Amino acid sequence: MKKTLSALLASVLLASSLTLTALADVTMYAADGRTISVPESSVEAFETVNWYTAPPVMMYSADGRTIMVSGDKVDAYKAVYWYTSPPVKMFAADGRTILVSEEDVEAYKAVGWFPETTVTMYAQDGRIISVKQSDVEAYKNVGWYTEPQTESQKAQQNAQPPQTQPPAQNYDNMTALNSEQIYAQCSPAVFYLEVYNAAGYILSSGSGFFIDGNGTAITNFHVIDEAATAKIQLPGSTVMYDVTGVYDYDEKDDWAVIKVAYSSSTYLQIGDPSTVVGGAQIYTLGSPEGFQNTISQGIISNPARIEDGVTYIQITAPISHGSSGGALINKYGQVIGITSATYSDGQNLNFAIPMSALAGYSTSSVTPLGRLSITTNAFSSYTYPSYVPPSYRSSYISYYSGFYGIPDFGVVAGATLKKTASTDVAYGYFYYIDFSTDDLDIYVKALENCGFIYDFTYKDSQGNSHLTFTNYRLNYSVSIGLSDPSSSFLVMITRP
């Protein structure tokens, strides 16, 4: 980081009236290879701003995070499940999976675990492909097998549909609808969806659709992820209705069944998976870029496109940001998928989650959106550094009231609040300087764990430096530094 960051934290030490005694210089190391010599009394301040007392080592966590740690602290981090090489996914014969450090792979092999490899799979028509181990189940769901099928197995499979599929609907007496009829029949059941943080600011928008008359609706999980609250707006209406919670969801397959405080007289019938075939005419309905009640049409270009273990319906119908959670409709006016993603580097490469992925969803209970965010955010799997006191660990998910996702400095760092102040564009918390640099380090790590990244440093009118961290998903910036002048510590929340 910049020298101003070091200066700020050093000044915190001075303002805290800590005794600084001239001691021998210590060589410290940066992640980019630079070295400096600092007084021993300043080591803690420099450690807070990512300088190390030994050459730093990149370490990896099982959930994909990376950190740089001082070389003399590697063993301590290993003790709390950090690794010196990227973790490798390994498999047991009973289906269990784990992530282990690369240097431990051979040891796990010796006790019956094996790393991810390709698996040969077979189709009934004789085709053979190799797929990743993690994709095997997805390929099984679309008619591939891990062993060649005998003639009797082929005959049995052809005679009886898979038991995982619902009984096929009779389409013989159903008439295909044109685009005007699809729009008139289906669009009233598709709505615009806005999600908000705890302060009431819009985080993003998307789409959704009703599947019954009791307010049960479908959207993508990523649309409501991190939302404190959400509201929907029906076509042709200015009234916003609350999303009261989530019945069920799947983060990997990216779907959510939500409860809306509105009983819709129009809802979509779920179509049979047998209509999801390559070349079939389809329509999409949603709110791309916030333009409500937008319909587009195309065909299914691949009925079972598998990416990262998730099965998608690949379509040519255009979708955009805001289409997520919208309805993919077959020619009979039935919903067969949830519009979810687009490949921006290509043309007409768009994707939907098949409705068959929702098979067996539950409506037995409703989880409020705010609680859903807490259970799915980074805190749920966070491994605390060994030096983080146990008393802090239970408080890491304490956020500022009205600012969901921004950790409360007073709770996390154990600081005493002096006063608060606000304007139309900022909210400030002023604290007594009764905390240590370790406490400040813990707070910075809490910010990072909530998705904030270091952005820039600025100086106020008194010359005090303020470090600014930004979470572009939450659309908040948090600045920390001395104030008043240098008699208190300020945490200021603004929009970037």
Residue pairs with C-beta under 8 A, 6 or more apart in sequence:
1 49
1 50
1 454
2 457
4 457
4 459
4 465
5 49
5 454
5 457
5 465
5 467
6 45
6 46
6 49
6 51
7 465
8 457
8 464
8 465
8 466
8 467
8 481
8 482
9 45
9 46
9 48
9 49
9 437
9 440
10 42
10 45
11 464
11 465
11 482
11 486
12 45
12 433
12 437
12 440
12 482
12 489
13 20
13 42
13 44
13 45
13 437
14 20
15 433
15 482
15 486
15 487
16 433
16 434
16 435
16 436
20 39
20 41
20 42
21 41
22 39
22 41
23 39
23 40
23 41
24 39
24 40
25 37
25 38
25 39
25 40
26 37
26 38
26 39
26 40
26 43
26 53
27 35
27 36
27 37
27 53
28 35
28 36
28 37
28 38
28 43
28 46
28 47
28 51
28 52
28 53
29 35
29 51
29 52
29 53
29 54
29 55
29 56
29 70
30 36
30 50
30 51
30 52
30 56
31 50
31 52
31 56
31 68
36 46
36 51
38 46
38 51
43 53
44 436
44 437
44 438
45 437
47 53
47 70
47 437
47 441
48 437
48 440
48 441
48 444
50 68
52 68
52 69
52 70
52 71
53 70
53 72
54 70
54 71
54 72
54 73
55 71
56 68
56 69
56 70
56 71
57 68
57 69
57 70
57 71
57 74
57 84
58 66
58 67
58 68
58 84
59 66
59 67
59 68
59 69
59 74
59 77
59 82
59 83
59 84
60 66
60 82
60 83
60 84
60 85
60 86
60 87
60 101
61 67
61 81
61 82
61 83
61 87
61 383
62 81
62 83
62 87
62 99
62 381
63 378
63 381
67 77
67 82
69 77
69 82
74 84
76 385
76 386
77 385
77 386
78 84
79 386
80 383
80 384
80 385
80 386
81 383
82 383
83 100
83 101
83 102
83 103
83 104
84 101
84 103
85 101
85 102
85 103
86 102
87 99
87 100
87 101
87 102
88 99
88 100
88 101
88 102
88 105
88 115
88 116
89 97
89 98
89 99
89 115
89 116
89 134
90 97
90 98
90 99
90 100
90 105
90 108
90 113
90 114
90 115
90 116
91 97
91 113
91 114
91 115
91 116
91 133
92 98
92 112
92 113
93 112
98 108
98 113
100 108
100 113
105 115
109 115
116 132
116 133
116 134
117 133
118 130
118 131
118 132
118 133
119 130
119 131
119 132
119 133
119 136
119 146
120 128
120 129
120 130
120 146
121 128
121 129
121 130
121 131
121 136
121 139
121 144
121 145
121 146
122 128
122 144
122 145
122 146
122 147
122 148
122 149
123 129
123 143
123 144
123 145
124 143
124 149
124 154
124 157
124 158
129 139
129 144
131 139
131 144
131 306
132 309
134 308
134 309
135 306
135 309
136 146
137 309
138 306
138 309
138 310
138 311
139 306
140 146
141 164
141 304
141 311
142 303
142 304
142 306
142 311
149 157
161 167
161 168
164 359
165 273
165 274
165 356
166 272
166 273
166 359
168 272
168 274
169 271
169 272
169 274
171 272
171 275
171 332
174 332
175 332
176 281
176 331
176 332
177 185
177 331
177 332
177 333
179 283
179 295
179 297
181 333
182 283
182 295
182 329
182 331
182 333
183 283
183 285
183 295
185 333
186 268
186 283
186 285
186 327
186 329
186 333
186 335
187 235
187 285
187 293
187 295
188 234
188 235
188 264
188 266
189 209
189 210
189 264
189 266
189 267
189 268
189 327
190 207
190 208
190 209
190 235
190 268
190 285
190 286
190 293
190 326
190 327
191 207
191 208
191 209
191 210
191 217
191 232
191 233
191 234
191 235
191 287
192 205
192 207
192 232
192 233
192 287
192 290
192 292
193 205
193 206
193 207
193 208
193 219
193 223
193 224
193 230
193 231
193 232
193 233
193 243
193 287
193 325
194 202
194 204
194 205
194 230
194 231
194 232
194 233
194 240
195 202
195 203
195 204
195 205
195 206
195 223
195 224
195 226
195 227
195 229
195 230
195 369
196 202
196 203
196 227
196 228
196 229
196 230
196 231
197 203
197 226
197 227
197 228
197 403
197 404
197 405
197 474
197 475
197 476
198 228
198 229
198 370
198 399
198 402
198 403
198 404
198 405
199 402
199 403
199 404
200 229
201 475
201 495
203 226
203 227
203 473
203 474
203 475
204 223
205 287
205 290
205 322
206 219
206 220
206 223
206 286
206 287
206 322
206 323
206 324
206 325
206 326
207 219
207 223
207 285
207 286
207 287
207 322
207 323
207 324
207 325
207 326
207 327
207 339
208 217
208 218
208 219
208 223
208 232
208 258
208 260
208 325
208 326
209 217
209 218
209 219
209 267
209 268
209 285
209 325
209 326
209 327
209 335
210 216
210 217
210 260
210 264
210 266
210 267
210 268
211 217
211 218
211 267
211 268
211 270
211 335
212 267
213 263
213 264
213 265
213 267
214 263
215 259
215 260
215 261
215 262
215 263
215 264
216 247
216 257
216 258
216 259
216 260
216 363
217 232
217 257
217 258
217 259
217 260
218 255
218 256
218 257
218 258
218 325
218 335
218 338
218 358
219 255
219 256
219 258
219 324
219 325
219 338
220 254
220 255
220 256
220 324
220 325
220 338
220 340
220 353
221 249
221 250
221 251
221 253
221 254
221 255
221 256
222 254
222 324
222 340
223 256
223 324
223 325
224 230
224 243
224 246
224 256
224 258
224 369
224 372
225 251
225 373
225 376
226 373
226 377
226 405
226 473
226 474
227 369
227 370
227 372
227 373
228 369
228 370
228 373
228 404
229 242
229 243
229 369
229 370
230 242
230 243
230 258
230 369
231 240
231 241
231 242
231 243
232 240
232 241
232 243
232 260
232 262
233 239
233 240
233 241
233 292
234 241
234 262
234 264
235 292
235 293
236 293
241 260
241 261
241 262
242 260
242 261
243 258
243 259
243 260
243 261
243 369
244 259
244 260
244 261
244 366
244 368
245 258
245 259
245 366
245 367
245 368
245 369
245 372
246 256
246 257
246 258
246 259
246 366
246 367
246 369
246 372
247 257
247 258
247 259
247 361
247 362
247 363
247 364
247 365
247 366
247 367
248 256
248 257
248 361
248 362
248 363
249 255
249 256
249 257
249 372
250 256
250 357
250 358
251 376
252 309
252 310
253 310
253 353
253 357
254 310
254 338
254 340
254 353
255 338
255 353
255 357
255 358
257 358
257 361
257 363
259 366
268 327
268 329
268 333
268 334
268 335
269 333
269 334
269 335
270 334
270 335
270 336
270 355
271 330
271 332
271 334
271 335
271 336
271 355
272 334
273 336
273 354
273 355
273 356
275 330
275 331
275 332
275 334
275 336
276 300
276 303
276 304
276 313
276 330
276 336
276 337
276 354
276 356
277 300
277 303
278 300
278 301
278 302
278 303
279 299
279 300
280 299
280 300
280 303
280 330
280 331
281 297
281 299
281 330
281 331
282 297
282 298
282 299
282 300
282 315
282 317
282 328
282 329
282 330
282 331
282 336
283 295
283 296
283 297
283 317
283 328
283 329
284 295
284 296
284 297
284 298
284 315
284 317
284 318
284 319
284 323
284 326
284 327
284 328
284 329
284 339
284 352
285 293
285 294
285 295
285 326
285 327
285 329
286 294
286 319
286 322
286 323
286 324
286 325
286 326
286 327
286 339
287 293
287 294
287 322
287 323
287 326
288 294
288 318
288 319
288 320
288 321
288 322
288 323
289 320
289 321
289 322
290 322
291 322
294 323
296 317
296 318
296 319
297 317
298 315
298 316
298 317
298 318
298 348
298 350
299 315
299 316
299 317
300 313
300 314
300 315
301 314
301 315
301 316
301 348
302 313
302 314
303 313
303 314
304 311
304 312
304 313
305 311
305 312
305 313
305 314
305 351
306 312
307 351
310 353
311 354
311 357
312 340
312 341
312 351
312 352
312 353
312 354
313 328
313 336
313 337
313 351
313 352
313 353
313 354
314 349
314 350
314 351
315 328
315 350
315 351
315 352
316 348
316 350
317 328
317 350
318 348
318 350
319 326
319 339
319 342
319 350
320 342
323 339
323 342
324 339
324 340
324 341
325 338
325 339
325 340
326 338
326 339
327 335
327 337
327 338
327 339
328 335
328 336
328 337
328 338
328 339
328 352
329 335
329 336
330 336
335 355
336 352
336 354
336 355
337 352
337 353
337 354
337 355
338 352
338 353
338 355
339 350
339 351
339 352
340 351
340 352
340 353
341 350
341 351
342 349
342 350
342 351
343 349
343 350
343 351
367 375
370 404
373 404
373 405
374 380
374 397
377 405
377 450
378 449
378 450
378 451
379 396
379 397
379 449
382 396
382 449
384 393
384 396
385 445
387 438
388 442
388 445
392 412
392 414
392 442
395 411
395 412
396 407
396 412
396 446
396 449
397 407
398 407
398 408
398 411
398 412
399 405
399 406
399 407
399 408
400 406
400 407
400 408
400 429
400 493
403 427
403 476
403 493
405 450
405 451
405 471
405 474
405 476
406 450
406 474
406 476
406 478
406 493
407 443
407 446
407 447
407 450
409 415
409 429
409 431
409 443
409 480
409 489
409 491
410 416
410 417
410 429
410 431
412 439
412 442
412 443
412 446
413 435
413 439
413 440
413 442
413 443
414 434
414 435
414 439
415 431
415 432
415 433
415 434
415 435
415 439
415 489
416 431
416 432
416 434
417 429
417 430
417 431
418 430
418 431
418 432
418 488
419 430
420 427
420 428
420 429
420 430
421 427
421 428
421 430
422 428
425 494
425 495
426 492
426 493
426 494
427 492
427 493
427 494
428 490
428 491
428 492
428 493
429 490
429 491
429 492
429 493
430 483
430 484
430 488
430 489
430 490
431 488
431 489
431 490
431 491
432 488
432 489
433 487
433 488
433 489
435 489
440 480
443 480
444 469
447 469
447 478
448 469
450 471
451 471
451 473
451 474
452 469
452 470
452 471
452 478
453 469
453 470
453 471
454 467
454 468
454 469
455 468
455 469
455 470
455 477
455 496
456 468
457 465
457 466
457 467
457 468
458 465
458 466
458 468
458 479
459 465
459 466
460 466
460 481
460 483
462 483
462 485
462 486
463 485
464 481
464 482
464 483
464 485
464 486
465 481
465 482
466 479
466 480
466 481
466 490
466 492
467 479
467 480
467 481
468 477
468 478
468 479
469 477
469 478
469 479
469 480
470 476
470 477
470 478
470 496
471 477
472 496
475 495
475 496
476 493
476 494
476 495
476 496
477 493
477 494
477 495
477 496
478 491
478 492
478 493
479 490
479 491
479 492
479 494
480 489
480 490
480 491
480 492
481 489
481 490
482 488
482 489
482 490
483 489
483 490
484 490
